[in-house]
Amino acid sequence: MPFNFKPTLVRRITYVIHKEKKSRDVINTHAHYRYGHEFIYMDYGKILLTIENKKFTLSSGECIFIHGGKKHSFVSEQGTHFDFLDIMFRGNIPDVLWGKTISVNRNCVELLEQMKEENLQQMPYYNDIVACCMTKLIVFLFRQISAAVPNKTPDAPYRREYKSEAVNKAIAVIAANYTSPLTLKHLSRSVGISIPHLRTLLKKETGDNFSTILHKHRISAAKGLIKDEMPLQDVITAIGYSSSSFFFKIFKRCTAMTPKEYLNSLGEPTER
């Protein structure tokens, strides 16, 4: 899925923080538009975002790209504290990234932190570094979205129906979010039960703990992407890992093979 690449020009970086004490406070902006594109990363809390006639819920750890010229506004939930990073930029990005909420993985969070730091310090050539980070962020998110819909859907590691609705919902949440930095705490909130209760149910009904279930989903996706000849380093990033050595360790644990041995077992060439 190639796209027409041009260097990204970052025009402004701001940090929006709302931590009022009154529970009745609601922040509601008037509909407005920018001539440049806008990127919002939700660092904490939740906002309800409207882009023209489409409504989105943007939660902690998620981002969205807003096309320049599109009217948009947001409203906070009553009594909810929040803060988000707002970046104005110009440049081309893939169509698949516009107007959708995207979970941000660890690599992208590190890029955003570097951009905030560079913008704060404003050392020589900071604009160039920020622009490079933004371009890299766009590419990483593009790879992540592309990896989420591979040409060949890998076998789901957990396909059966489980006894409790909580476990079925937990497996579905993991399957939909395995590329993001998902934690047991986030999962328990999504399912609506306590961490100890969820931990016990997962182990009892699937035979695996949360970490193993998450790793198996990632490795299952990795096998499909490797088979589709995606470069290995891109596979590692796309499925949510930041360490190559850790990926190799988990891959071997889940498949009893290295990625190279897996390719050989498929009759695929081992040279990239």
C-alpha positions in Angstrom: 0.0 0.0 0.0 2.4 2.7 -1.2 1.6 6.4 -0.8 2.9 9.6 -2.3 5.6 10.7 0.2 6.6 14.3 0.8 8.5 15.6 3.8 6.2 16.8 6.7 6.3 20.4 7.8 5.2 20.8 11.4 3.8 24.3 12.0 2.8 24.2 15.7 2.8 21.9 18.7 0.6 22.7 21.7 -0.5 20.8 24.8 -4.1 21.1 25.9 -4.7 20.4 29.6 -8.0 20.5 31.6 -7.8 19.7 35.3 -10.6 21.7 36.9 -11.8 20.6 40.3 -15.5 21.1 39.8 -17.3 18.0 38.7 -19.8 19.9 36.6 -17.2 21.4 34.3 -17.5 20.5 30.7 -15.2 21.9 27.9 -17.1 22.4 24.7 -15.3 24.1 21.7 -17.0 25.9 18.9 -16.8 24.2 15.5 -13.7 25.4 13.7 -11.3 24.5 11.0 -7.6 24.9 10.2 -5.9 25.5 6.8 -3.3 22.9 7.8 -3.8 19.4 8.9 -4.2 18.5 12.6 -3.0 15.6 14.7 -4.4 14.9 18.2 -2.9 12.4 20.6 -4.9 11.8 23.8 -2.4 11.5 26.6 -5.0 11.2 29.4 -8.7 11.1 29.8 -11.4 11.2 27.1 -13.0 13.6 24.7 -15.9 13.4 22.3 -14.8 14.7 18.9 -17.0 15.8 16.0 -15.4 16.1 12.5 -18.1 17.6 10.3 -21.0 15.1 10.8 -18.9 12.2 12.2 -18.5 11.6 15.9 -15.5 9.9 17.5 -14.6 9.0 21.1 -10.9 9.7 21.7 -9.5 7.9 24.7 -6.2 7.8 26.5 -3.5 6.3 24.2 -5.4 7.0 21.0 -4.8 9.5 18.2 -6.6 10.9 15.2 -5.6 12.9 12.0 -8.0 15.7 10.9 -7.8 16.9 7.3 -7.2 20.6 6.9 -10.4 22.5 6.1 -12.7 20.1 7.9 -14.8 21.6 10.6 -14.4 20.0 14.0 -15.1 20.5 17.7 -14.8 18.5 20.9 -16.5 18.2 24.2 -15.2 16.7 27.4 -17.3 14.3 29.5 -18.7 15.9 32.6 -16.2 16.1 35.4 -13.5 14.3 33.3 -9.9 15.5 33.4 -7.9 15.2 30.2 -4.8 16.4 28.4 -3.8 15.9 24.7 -1.1 16.8 22.3 -2.2 18.9 19.3 0.1 19.2 16.3 -0.5 21.3 13.2 1.3 20.2 10.1 1.4 20.2 6.3 2.3 17.3 4.1 0.8 14.1 2.5 -0.3 11.2 4.6 -2.0 7.9 3.5 -5.8 8.2 3.0 -6.2 5.2 5.4 -5.1 7.4 8.3 -7.6 10.2 7.9 -10.5 10.5 10.3 -10.2 7.3 12.4 -9.1 6.6 16.0 -5.8 4.8 16.1 -4.2 3.1 19.1 -0.6 4.4 19.6 2.1 1.9 20.3 5.2 2.4 22.4 7.4 3.4 19.4 5.1 6.2 18.4 4.7 7.4 22.0 8.5 7.7 22.2 8.5 9.8 19.0 5.8 12.1 20.4 7.8 12.5 23.6 10.8 13.5 21.6 8.8 16.0 19.6 7.5 17.6 22.8 11.0 17.8 24.3 12.5 19.3 21.1 9.7 21.9 20.9 10.1 22.8 24.5 13.9 23.2 24.4 14.1 24.8 20.9 17.7 24.0 20.4 19.4 24.6 17.0 17.6 22.7 14.2 14.8 21.5 16.4 12.3 22.2 13.6 14.1 19.7 11.4 14.1 17.0 14.1 10.4 17.6 14.9 9.6 17.3 11.2 11.6 14.0 10.9 9.8 12.6 14.0 6.4 13.5 12.6 7.2 11.9 9.2 8.4 8.8 11.0 5.3 8.8 13.2 3.1 8.8 10.1 5.0 5.9 8.5 4.8 3.9 11.7 1.1 4.4 12.0 0.6 3.6 8.3 2.5 0.3 8.8 0.4 -0.5 11.9 -2.9 0.1 10.1 -1.6 -2.0 7.1 -0.5 -4.8 9.4 -3.9 -4.9 11.0 -5.5 -6.0 7.7 -3.0 -8.3 6.1 -3.7 -10.0 2.8 -4.0 -13.3 4.4 -5.8 -13.4 7.8 -3.8 -15.6 10.2 -5.5 -18.3 12.2 -7.0 -16.9 15.5 -5.2 -18.5 18.4 -8.3 -18.5 20.5 -11.4 -19.3 18.4 -13.8 -21.2 20.7 -16.6 -19.8 22.7 -15.8 -19.7 26.4 -18.2 -20.2 29.4 -18.1 -16.7 30.7 -19.0 -13.6 28.7 -16.1 -11.7 30.4 -13.6 -14.1 28.9 -15.2 -13.9 25.4 -15.1 -10.1 25.6 -11.5 -10.1 26.9 -10.4 -12.3 24.0 -12.2 -10.0 21.5 -10.6 -6.9 23.0 -7.1 -8.4 22.8 -7.7 -9.6 19.2 -8.7 -6.0 18.2 -5.9 -4.2 20.1 -2.9 -6.5 20.2 -0.7 -4.0 18.3 -1.2 -1.4 21.0 0.5 -1.3 24.5 -2.4 -3.2 26.1 -2.2 -3.9 29.8 -4.3 -6.1 32.1 -5.5 -3.0 33.8 -6.8 -1.6 30.5 -8.4 -4.9 29.7 -10.2 -5.2 33.0 -11.7 -1.7 32.5 -12.9 -2.7 29.0 -14.4 -5.9 30.3 -15.9 -4.3 33.4 -14.5 -6.7 36.1 -11.6 -6.4 38.6 -8.1 -7.4 37.6 -7.9 -10.4 40.1 -11.2 -11.7 38.8 -10.3 -11.4 35.2 -6.9 -13.0 35.8 -8.5 -16.0 37.4 -11.1 -16.4 34.7 -8.6 -16.2 31.9 -6.4 -18.8 33.4 -9.3 -21.1 34.3 -11.0 -21.0 30.9 -8.2 -20.6 28.4 -5.3 -22.2 30.3 -3.2 -19.2 29.7 -2.5 -15.9 31.5 -3.0 -12.5 30.0 0.6 -12.0 28.7 0.6 -15.4 27.0 -2.7 -14.7 25.3 -1.4 -11.3 24.1 1.8 -12.8 22.8 0.0 -15.6 21.0 -2.2 -13.1 19.1 0.9 -11.0 18.1 2.9 -14.1 17.0 -0.1 -15.4 15.0 -0.3 -12.1 13.2 3.5 -12.1 12.7 3.4 -15.5 11.0 0.8 -14.1 8.5 2.9 -11.0 7.8 6.2 -13.0 7.5 4.4 -15.3 5.0 3.3 -12.2 3.1 7.0 -11.2 2.9 6.9 -8.1 5.0 10.4 -7.2 6.2 11.0 -8.7 9.6 11.8 -5.4 11.4 8.5 -4.0 10.1 6.7 -7.0 11.4 8.2 -6.5 14.8 7.0 -2.9 14.9 3.6 -3.6 13.4 2.6 -6.2 15.9 3.5 -4.0 18.9 7.0 -5.0 20.0 9.9 -2.6 20.4 12.7 -5.1 21.0 13.9 -7.5 18.3 15.5 -9.8 20.8 12.3 -10.1 22.8 10.3 -10.8 19.6 12.7 -13.6 18.7 12.4 -15.1 22.2 8.6 -15.0 22.2 8.4 -16.3 18.6 10.5 -19.3 19.5 8.5 -19.9 22.7 5.2 -19.9 20.8 6.2 -21.8 17.6 9.3 -23.8 18.7 11.0 -22.2 15.7 12.9 -19.1 14.8 11.3 -16.8 12.2 13.9 -18.1 9.7 13.0 -21.7 10.5 9.4 -20.8 10.1 10.0 -19.4 6.6 12.0 -22.6 5.7 9.0 -24.7 6.9 6.8 -22.8 4.4 9.3 -23.3 1.5 9.8 -19.5 1.4 13.3 -18.0 0.7 15.2 -17.1 3.8 17.0 -14.1 2.2 15.4 -10.7 2.5 
